[in-house]
Amino acid sequence: MRSDIASSSDDILELLTTAVVVLGRDRSVCYLNAAAEGLLHISARQAIGMELSRLVPGSDTLERAIGRALERQASYTEREHRLVVGLARTVTVNCAVTPLAQGRILLELDELDCHLRIFRENQLIAQNRAIRELIRNLAHEIKNPLGGLRGAAQLLQQELLEPNQHEYTKVIISEADRLRALVDGLLGPDSRARYQAANIHQLLEHVRHLVQAEAPAGVAIVRDYDPSIPLIHAAPDRIIQVLLNLVRNALQAVGDSGVITLHTRTQRRFTIGDVEHRLVACIKIIDDGCGIPAERQDTIFYPMASDCAQGSGLGLPIAQTLVYQHGGLIECASEPGRTVFTVWLPIEKHYE
C-alpha cells in the first residue's frame, strides 16, 4: 500500500508546473521533476548525482537560502532570484527551500518571467494608449494657434516697408513651421498604411544595407535569421521605419566598435496584451554597447525622453505606436554590454 502511495506521489510531482528538485546531504541532485527538467534545460538522467554548483552555476544566493533553511529547520523563500540555467540563459524564480529528513533538501522553483513579462506588456500597452491620446489632444491644441501665429506674421511682413525688417517675421514663420513639424512628428504618420504580405528578412536586409553604409569600420552587423518564418501581414514602410530606428539606436550605442545582431525566431501561442496569437514573429536587435541606465529604462518610450543631443525623442514612441498598429509590441531589456530590443509581430492579419 505504501509503495502505491509513493508511486502516486511521484506521478503527482511529475504533473506539477512548479519545478521540484531534491538535494542530498552533500548538495547533489537526488530527484527533479519534468518541470525542473524544462526550467533547468537538463534531463533527470543527466542531473542525478550532479552537484548544485554545477546544475546552477553562480548560485551563491541559493546556497545562502539553503543555509538559512537548515539553520532554522523551517522553509525559507528567496523571492525574485535570478538563476543562470542552460546556455547562459537567465530566469527569475521564487525559490522555496524546505529541509527534509536525513539531511535532504527540497527546492521549489516557481518561474516568474512569464508573469513579469505579461505585467510589463500590459503596462507598456496602457502607457502607449495614454500617451497617444494625450499627445493627440495636445497636438491639436497647439496646431491651431500656431496656424494663426504664422498667418499673422505673413500679413505683418506684407505691411512692413523696410526689407531689413522682414528678418523678424521670417524668424516667426520659421519657428512656427519648426514647431508644426515637431507636432506632426508627435502625431506620427497619419496616412492610411498599405498592408500586404511581407518577408521580414527582406525588410531587415533593407535596413541592414542602409545602416551598414553609415556604420564605422569597427562595427559588425551580424545576422541570425530563422528562414522558416512565414510572411507577415504588415505595412512594409512602417516596419522598416521601426527597424531602422532601433538599429540606428544600436549603432549609436556601440560607437566606433561593437557588434549588432539581427535575430529572428517565431513563438507559438504567444499572448500580446489580452490577445493570444497562434504564431508571432520575434525580431531582436541586440547590441554590446554600454546599455541604458536602469533609471531610464521605464521611460524610454516616453516622448522627448532621448539623451541624444541630435535626437527629437520621438523615435521610440512612434516606433511603439507603429508596431502597436500591427497588434504587436516592442520590449527592451538592457544591462551594461547587452541591450535587446524585441519586436513582437503577429503573423496573422491584424491592423488598426
C-alpha positions as semicolon CSV with decimal commas, in nm:
position;residue;x (nm);y (nm);z (nm)
1;M;0,000;0,000;0,000
2;R;0,282;0,241;0,093
3;S;0,459;0,165;-0,235
4;D;0,138;0,251;-0,423
5;I;0,120;0,586;-0,238
6;A;0,487;0,658;-0,312
7;S;0,434;0,577;-0,679
8;S;0,127;0,801;-0,685
9;S;0,326;1,084;-0,521
10;D;0,594;1,060;-0,789
11;D;0,327;1,079;-1,059
12;I;0,178;1,390;-0,897
13;L;0,520;1,557;-0,877
14;E;0,572;1,490;-1,248
15;L;0,245;1,669;-1,328
16;L;0,328;1,983;-1,129
17;T;0,408;2,302;-1,321
18;T;0,639;2,410;-1,036
19;A;0,997;2,286;-1,072
20;V;1,087;2,048;-0,787
21;V;1,447;1,948;-0,707
22;V;1,556;1,726;-0,417
23;L;1,918;1,750;-0,299
24;G;2,110;1,507;-0,081
25;R;2,314;1,594;0,225
26;D;2,616;1,663;0,000
27;R;2,412;1,906;-0,219
28;S;2,397;1,657;-0,508
29;V;2,074;1,608;-0,704
30;C;1,860;1,312;-0,597
31;Y;1,547;1,391;-0,794
32;L;1,394;1,652;-1,025
33;N;1,053;1,651;-1,189
34;A;0,958;1,725;-1,550
35;A;0,901;2,096;-1,480
36;A;1,254;2,120;-1,334
37;E;1,395;1,948;-1,644
38;G;1,229;2,213;-1,861
39;L;1,334;2,506;-1,642
40;L;1,696;2,395;-1,597
41;H;1,736;2,262;-1,953
42;I;1,868;1,926;-1,839
43;S;1,728;1,573;-1,825
44;A;1,681;1,388;-1,496
45;R;1,922;1,118;-1,615
46;Q;2,198;1,379;-1,665
47;A;2,121;1,571;-1,344
48;I;2,105;1,285;-1,090
49;G;2,424;1,291;-0,885
50;M;2,529;1,635;-1,014
51;E;2,631;1,893;-0,754
52;L;2,410;2,201;-0,720
53;S;2,702;2,430;-0,811
54;R;2,726;2,254;-1,149
55;L;2,350;2,239;-1,204
56;V;2,303;2,610;-1,132
57;P;2,635;2,797;-1,172
58;G;2,693;3,105;-0,960
59;S;2,414;3,015;-0,717
60;D;2,559;3,187;-0,409
61;T;2,220;3,335;-0,316
62;L;2,062;2,991;-0,344
63;E;2,333;2,842;-0,119
64;R;2,268;3,112;0,141
65;A;1,893;3,037;0,127
66;I;1,965;2,667;0,185
67;G;2,189;2,757;0,477
68;R;1,916;2,970;0,638
69;A;1,654;2,698;0,592
70;L;1,882;2,436;0,752
71;E;1,974;2,670;1,036
72;R;1,610;2,738;1,117
73;Q;1,493;2,388;1,026
74;A;1,199;2,555;0,851
75;S;1,103;2,658;0,500
76;Y;1,270;2,969;0,364
77;T;1,171;3,156;0,045
78;E;1,402;3,365;-0,171
79;R;1,187;3,590;-0,393
80;E;1,266;3,710;-0,745
81;H;1,602;3,535;-0,753
82;R;1,792;3,533;-1,084
83;L;1,928;3,192;-1,186
84;V;2,164;3,114;-1,475
85;V;2,049;2,793;-1,644
86;G;2,126;2,611;-1,967
87;L;2,349;2,802;-2,209
88;A;2,384;3,123;-2,006
89;R;2,006;3,171;-2,004
90;T;1,882;3,373;-1,706
91;V;1,544;3,314;-1,541
92;T;1,370;3,484;-1,249
93;V;1,223;3,249;-0,988
94;N;1,071;3,240;-0,642
95;C;1,269;2,969;-0,465
96;A;1,129;2,788;-0,160
97;V;1,380;2,579;0,037
98;T;1,250;2,311;0,278
99;P;1,467;2,079;0,493
100;L;1,369;1,711;0,471
101;A;1,458;1,401;0,671
102;Q;1,811;1,255;0,654
103;G;1,962;1,593;0,563
104;R;1,793;1,616;0,226
105;I;1,667;1,949;0,087
106;L;1,359;2,026;-0,121
107;L;1,381;2,314;-0,370
108;E;1,065;2,452;-0,533
109;L;1,139;2,688;-0,821
110;D;0,846;2,893;-0,949
111;E;0,940;3,077;-1,268
112;L;0,821;3,439;-1,274
113;D;0,943;3,557;-1,614
114;C;0,612;3,483;-1,787
115;H;0,412;3,669;-1,520
116;L;0,658;3,961;-1,518
117;R;0,652;3,980;-1,898
118;I;0,271;3,991;-1,912
119;F;0,268;4,260;-1,642
120;R;0,528;4,469;-1,828
121;E;0,343;4,422;-2,158
122;N;0,015;4,541;-2,011
123;Q;0,197;4,840;-1,863
124;L;0,355;4,924;-2,200
125;I;0,024;4,891;-2,386
126;A;-0,164;5,104;-2,133
127;Q;0,120;5,357;-2,134
128;N;0,120;5,374;-2,514
129;R;-0,256;5,428;-2,530
130;A;-0,248;5,704;-2,267
131;I;0,047;5,881;-2,430
132;R;-0,109;5,864;-2,776
133;E;-0,435;6,013;-2,651
134;L;-0,259;6,285;-2,454
135;I;-0,033;6,376;-2,744
136;R;-0,319;6,378;-2,994
137;N;-0,523;6,620;-2,784
138;L;-0,224;6,838;-2,701
139;A;-0,101;6,849;-3,061
140;H;-0,436;6,969;-3,194
141;E;-0,450;7,238;-2,926
142;I;-0,104;7,360;-3,029
143;K;-0,154;7,346;-3,408
144;N;-0,449;7,586;-3,414
145;P;-0,276;7,889;-3,253
146;L;0,042;7,809;-3,448
147;G;-0,150;7,846;-3,772
148;G;-0,288;8,182;-3,656
149;L;0,058;8,297;-3,546
150;R;0,212;8,209;-3,881
151;G;-0,070;8,379;-4,075
152;A;-0,038;8,696;-3,867
153;A;0,339;8,702;-3,929
154;Q;0,283;8,673;-4,305
155;L;0,031;8,961;-4,301
156;L;0,269;9,171;-4,092
157;Q;0,550;9,103;-4,338
158;Q;0,338;9,242;-4,621
159;E;0,279;9,563;-4,423
160;L;0,645;9,623;-4,342
161;L;0,803;9,862;-4,590
162;E;1,165;9,811;-4,489
163;P;1,306;9,481;-4,627
164;N;1,550;9,452;-4,336
165;Q;1,251;9,430;-4,102
166;H;1,136;9,114;-4,280
167;E;1,408;8,924;-4,094
168;Y;1,199;8,929;-3,776
169;T;0,883;8,800;-3,940
170;K;1,086;8,528;-4,117
171;V;1,209;8,412;-3,777
172;I;0,849;8,391;-3,652
173;I;0,737;8,198;-3,962
174;S;1,039;7,966;-3,947
175;E;0,987;7,887;-3,579
176;A;0,614;7,831;-3,634
177;D;0,696;7,585;-3,915
178;R;0,952;7,407;-3,694
179;L;0,701;7,370;-3,411
180;R;0,435;7,246;-3,652
181;A;0,676;6,982;-3,787
182;L;0,752;6,878;-3,429
183;V;0,380;6,845;-3,353
184;D;0,327;6,643;-3,671
185;G;0,608;6,415;-3,553
186;L;0,430;6,369;-3,222
187;L;0,110;6,273;-3,402
188;G;0,301;6,020;-3,613
189;P;0,208;5,903;-3,964
190;D;-0,148;5,996;-4,048
191;S;-0,176;5,837;-4,392
192;R;-0,358;5,506;-4,429
193;A;-0,100;5,230;-4,436
194;R;-0,099;4,972;-4,713
195;Y;-0,083;4,625;-4,558
196;Q;0,043;4,330;-4,759
197;A;0,226;4,001;-4,724
198;A;0,586;4,088;-4,636
199;N;0,905;3,894;-4,580
200;I;1,053;4,017;-4,251
201;H;1,404;3,922;-4,363
202;Q;1,380;4,133;-4,678
203;L;1,283;4,429;-4,461
204;L;1,570;4,359;-4,221
205;E;1,817;4,327;-4,509
206;H;1,700;4,662;-4,648
207;V;1,763;4,820;-4,307
208;R;2,097;4,642;-4,269
209;H;2,225;4,778;-4,600
210;L;2,119;5,132;-4,507
211;V;2,286;5,121;-4,166
212;Q;2,595;4,934;-4,287
213;A;2,668;5,224;-4,523
214;E;2,683;5,472;-4,233
215;A;2,844;5,242;-3,973
216;P;3,211;5,286;-3,871
217;A;3,454;5,021;-3,992
218;G;3,479;4,873;-3,642
219;V;3,108;4,789;-3,618
220;A;2,991;4,444;-3,728
221;I;2,626;4,373;-3,809
222;V;2,562;4,001;-3,760
223;R;2,258;3,813;-3,891
224;D;2,095;3,526;-3,701
225;Y;1,781;3,455;-3,905
226;D;1,525;3,177;-3,892
227;P;1,446;3,120;-4,261
228;S;1,128;2,926;-4,177
229;I;0,937;3,237;-4,062
230;P;0,631;3,274;-4,288
231;L;0,524;3,600;-4,449
232;I;0,373;3,853;-4,211
233;H;0,077;4,079;-4,287
234;A;0,222;4,426;-4,243
235;A;0,277;4,773;-4,382
236;P;0,639;4,734;-4,504
237;D;0,726;5,107;-4,492
238;R;0,618;5,131;-4,129
239;I;0,803;4,819;-4,022
240;I;1,116;4,946;-4,200
241;Q;1,082;5,275;-4,009
242;V;1,059;5,082;-3,681
243;L;1,358;4,857;-3,753
244;L;1,568;5,143;-3,891
245;N;1,511;5,343;-3,573
246;L;1,610;5,050;-3,350
247;V;1,920;4,955;-3,549
248;R;2,038;5,317;-3,567
249;N;1,991;5,344;-3,190
250;A;2,208;5,032;-3,154
251;L;2,467;5,191;-3,383
252;Q;2,481;5,498;-3,158
253;A;2,514;5,272;-2,852
254;V;2,818;5,077;-2,979
255;G;3,006;5,383;-3,103
256;D;3,311;5,318;-3,321
257;S;3,337;4,946;-3,248
258;G;3,100;4,673;-3,144
259;V;2,857;4,408;-3,263
260;I;2,492;4,450;-3,358
261;T;2,296;4,127;-3,402
262;L;1,974;4,096;-3,602
263;H;1,796;3,791;-3,462
264;T;1,466;3,638;-3,577
265;R;1,260;3,349;-3,444
266;T;0,893;3,250;-3,410
267;Q;0,691;3,189;-3,096
268;R;0,375;2,978;-3,083
269;R;0,066;3,054;-2,874
270;F;0,201;3,389;-2,759
271;T;-0,010;3,649;-2,579
272;I;0,029;4,021;-2,650
273;G;-0,186;4,224;-2,417
274;D;-0,515;4,037;-2,392
275;V;-0,489;3,868;-2,732
276;E;-0,343;3,519;-2,776
277;H;-0,184;3,463;-3,117
278;R;-0,122;3,126;-3,276
279;L;0,213;3,239;-3,413
280;V;0,418;3,557;-3,379
281;A;0,746;3,675;-3,526
282;C;1,013;3,771;-3,273
283;I;1,272;4,019;-3,405
284;K;1,557;4,113;-3,171
285;I;1,804;4,397;-3,221
286;I;2,096;4,318;-2,988
287;D;2,399;4,539;-2,927
288;D;2,700;4,515;-2,696
289;G;2,713;4,885;-2,615
290;C;2,718;5,050;-2,273
291;G;2,349;4,982;-2,208
292;I;2,060;5,200;-2,095
293;P;2,079;5,332;-1,736
294;A;1,838;5,145;-1,509
295;E;1,662;5,464;-1,404
296;R;1,576;5,542;-1,770
297;Q;1,452;5,201;-1,879
298;D;1,094;5,263;-1,769
299;T;1,071;5,592;-1,961
300;I;1,245;5,524;-2,293
301;F;0,910;5,503;-2,476
302;Y;0,802;5,843;-2,343
303;P;0,813;6,134;-2,592
304;M;1,112;6,369;-2,554
305;A;1,298;6,115;-2,338
306;S;1,608;6,100;-2,561
307;D;1,954;6,169;-2,419
308;C;2,092;6,227;-2,768
309;A;2,156;6,593;-2,843
310;Q;2,065;6,542;-3,210
311;G;1,751;6,339;-3,137
312;S;1,395;6,463;-3,102
313;G;1,300;6,193;-2,853
314;L;1,016;6,082;-3,082
315;G;1,174;5,776;-3,247
316;L;1,089;5,510;-2,989
317;P;0,736;5,637;-2,905
318;I;0,649;5,647;-3,276
319;A;0,808;5,304;-3,332
320;Q;0,600;5,164;-3,045
321;T;0,285;5,318;-3,196
322;L;0,359;5,173;-3,542
323;V;0,414;4,824;-3,401
324;Y;0,103;4,858;-3,184
325;Q;-0,096;4,932;-3,502
326;H;0,010;4,585;-3,621
327;G;-0,114;4,426;-3,298
328;G;0,244;4,391;-3,176
329;L;0,471;4,533;-2,910
330;I;0,832;4,648;-2,856
331;E;1,010;4,545;-2,535
332;C;1,352;4,643;-2,407
333;A;1,596;4,471;-2,171
334;S;1,931;4,631;-2,103
335;E;2,240;4,588;-1,890
336;P;2,600;4,703;-1,946
337;G;2,734;4,523;-2,251
338;R;2,400;4,394;-2,377
339;T;2,084;4,575;-2,485
340;V;1,800;4,386;-2,653
341;F;1,503;4,549;-2,824
342;T;1,244;4,282;-2,906
343;V;0,972;4,343;-3,164
344;W;0,675;4,104;-3,143
345;L;0,460;4,094;-3,458
346;P;0,159;3,864;-3,509
347;I;0,189;3,652;-3,822
348;E;-0,187;3,659;-3,887
349;K;-0,371;3,965;-4,014
350;H;-0,410;4,245;-3,762
351;Y;-0,413;4,619;-3,815
352;E;-0,588;4,933;-3,696
